[in-house]
Amino acid sequence: MKPRLSVITLAVDDLERAVAFYRDGLGWPTQGIVGSAAQHSAVAFFALQPGIRLALFPRTSLAVEAGVAEPPSGTSGCLLSHNVARREQVAEVMAQAAAAGARILRAPRDTAWGGHAGYFQDPDGHPWEVAWNPKWPVEDD
């Protein structure tokens, strides 16, 4: 198997609220909710960089689709990271997330690894890191 990541799917409690957070609050483009809630197929996709998508899927539907127990609300066993091109962009992105309704977990600060990072939690409890790493160049937006 080749190492490849195509879609990151997050389980959400309220699909419309989650779409509003990412689309309206963070400004991420989407075609909105597709599929049917009645058939456990309602989902929203957001194009990230080429070849990678973020999917928002209702918690119950994700459990039905994957054949697993429904994950508890407000928990996430992973950390999603959004790297930026310049140190000052960390504070800018964190402010945008807070204005969109994110809970700030840790304000931006210098890190032990030589970068600058802050952390927020989306309305469904998924933690995000916003980081500037001088060793990992990122194209400026």
Summary of the structure (lengths in Angstrom):
residues: 141
radius of gyration: 15.8
end to end distance: 32.4
largest distance: 48.5
contacts: 379
relative contact order: 0.19
helix: 23%
strand: 33%
